[in-house]
Amino acid sequence: MNYIFGYGSLLSEYSRRHYSGIQSTATVATVEGWSRAWCATYPDERATYAGACRDPSKQLDGVLIASDIDKELSDRERGYQFTLLNIDQLMLNRQRDVLCESDQVWVCERLAVDVATAVNPLPQSYVDTCISGCLEAWGIDGAKRFIQQTKGWDCVWVNDRHFNTVPIYPRYTPISAQQSRLVDDLLEEQGVLQFRQPISSIELNARTITF
């Protein structure tokens, strides 16, 4: 069976189900030798998202999702390379017998490392989607680890929660006002909220959002 190791928006069940048709249940896991950063620019969406890069000194939390690499998933992850993980690198936190020796686990590896800019910012709608997925999978402690494990918060990061009533990230998970406050409290507690800017302070010339 094929599994995807999700570490960004694929953490969110809503985002997986509604935008990629992935209905399988996620199993939490950690992989050795990988790290996450805001380093994956999508010029066609004019935004920057999370990317996983090889890093022998780090470990990365994520979820295992049973899924073939079909057209929908390939289109969604078009900015990445599907890389086969060594199952020995994986630590499963639950359902330790979920993987067989014949199973294959793929991670969306980012080969080029970009930096979010005013043209391609990190949108809060994407951060919300990722952290809401962390809260589903691990609760508060997992959301804190996500923030701690992710590099590059001091980039051009904009709060698009109320931008023209439609967030920048097209595969976003809607969250309530209470959830927004919780996410902001976690970001503040971890010392990174200071880097987020109101979207009005960023030049987003004639931004067009296509769904």
N, C-alpha and C positions, 0 to 999 in steps of 0.2 A: 504494500500500500504506500501511496505517496502522502507525505505530510509537508505542510508549510510551517516554518517557524516564524510566527508573526511577532513583531517587536514595536510596531508603530500603530497606524490606524487599524490594522487587522486585529489588534487587541480587543477592539470594540465589536461585540456581537451584532449590534445594530448596523454598523458600517459594513461588516462582512456580509450579512444577510441581505440588506437592502440594495447594495451597490455591486456585489460580486456573486450573489446567489449561493454563497457558502452556508449551508445549513448545519454542518457537523458541529458537535460540541468541542470546545477548546479544552486542552489539558495544559496546565501551567508547567513550565520547564525553565531551566537555566542552561545556557551553553557557555562553555569555557573557550577563551581565546577570541572573543569578539567584543566590540564596543559599539555604542550608538552615538550619533551626532546629528545636529541639524545641518546636513551637508548635501541633500539631494534636491537640486533645482529642477523644476518642471517649467521650462520657458513657455509652453503652450497654455499652462494654467497660471503663469506668472506668480509662482509661489515656490517656497523651499520647504522640504519635508525631512523626515528622519531617514538616515541611511546607516547600515551596519557595515563596519570595516573590521578587518582582521587585526587583533591586538592581543598578543600572547599573555599580557599581564592583566587582562580584564576578564570579566564574565558579564553576561547579558541575560536579563530576565525576558521571557516571552511566553508565547503559547503555541502548542502544537495543534494544527488544524488539518484534519484529513481532507485533502483536496488534490485533484489533478491540476497540472499547469495548463489550463484550457485558455481559450481566447479571451474570455472575460478577465481572468486573473492576469494574463500576459499584458493586456491593455492597461489594466490598473497599475501594474508594476513595470511599466515600459522603461522607466529610468534606471532599472537595476539589472543585474545578472543573477539568474537562478544558480546558486552554488550548492553542491551536495555537502551536507555536514557529516562528519564522522560521529556515528551514534555514541561512541565512547566519550565524546565531549559533552554529551547531554546528561543533565541531572533532572530527573522527574520528581516533582514535589508531591504528586498524587498519582494514583493508578500506575504504579511502577512497572506493571506488566503490559502497558499499552503498546510497546514497540516489540516487533519481532526482528530477528536478524535480517530478514529479507526486506524489511521496510526501508524506505528512503525518505530522508528529511532534508528539505531544501530551505535555504535562507536567501532573501533578496539582498545580495551584496552590492554595495555602492563602490564602484571602481574609481570614479572621479569625485573629488572632494570639493564641493562648492561652498560659498559663503552667502548667506541671505543678504540681499540688497534691497534698496527702495523699489527696484523694478520687480524683484522676485523675493518678497519678504516671507518670513515665517508667520503664518496666520494663527491667531488664537483659536480659531475654529478647528484647526488641525490639532493643536495642543489639547483642546478640550476633548476631542475624539479619542486621542491616545490615553489621556489620564482617566477618562470615564471607563475605558477598557481596563485600565489597571485597577480601578476601584472594583469592577466586576470580578476580576481574577484574583486579586490579593487583598483588597481592602485598602485602608489608609496607609499601612506600612509599605505595600507594594507601590502605591502612587508616589510615596516619598522616595523609594529606591529608583523609580523611573526618572524622577527629576535629578537625583544624585548621579545616576549612571549616564545621563545624556550631556554631551558636550556642546558648547556653542550658544548658550543662552544670551550671550552679549552680542547678538547679531541684530539685524533689523527685524524686529519682532513687533507685529502690530495687533491691536485689539479690534478685530473685525466682527465682534458679536452682533453689532447693530449696523453694520455697513450696508446701506441701501436695503435693509431687511433681509439680505441674502449673504451668508458668509462666503468668504473667498474659497474655502476648501469645498469642492463639489461633492465629497463623499463623507460629509460631516455627520456626527451624531448629535441630534438636538439635545440640549440639556436645559434644566430648569434654572430659575434665578437662584434657588437654594444651592443647586449643584455648582453654579458659576461661582458663588461665594466660597464654597468649599475648595474648589480648584484654586481660586485666588489666594485663599488662606494657606494652602499647601505651598504654592509658589512663593508667597511672602516668607513663610517659615523657613524655606530652604534658601532664601537669600537671592532669588533670581528675578522676582517680579519687578525689581527696579529697572530692568532692561526693557520691559515692554513699553511701547509707545502708543498713544492714541492714533488711530488711523488718519486723522485729520492732519497730523504733523508730518506725514510721509507723502511725497509726491507720487501719486499713482495715476499717471497720465492716461486718460481715456481707457481705464480698465474695463475689459469686457469679460464677463463670466459666462462660459458656455457649458451647458448641461447636456 
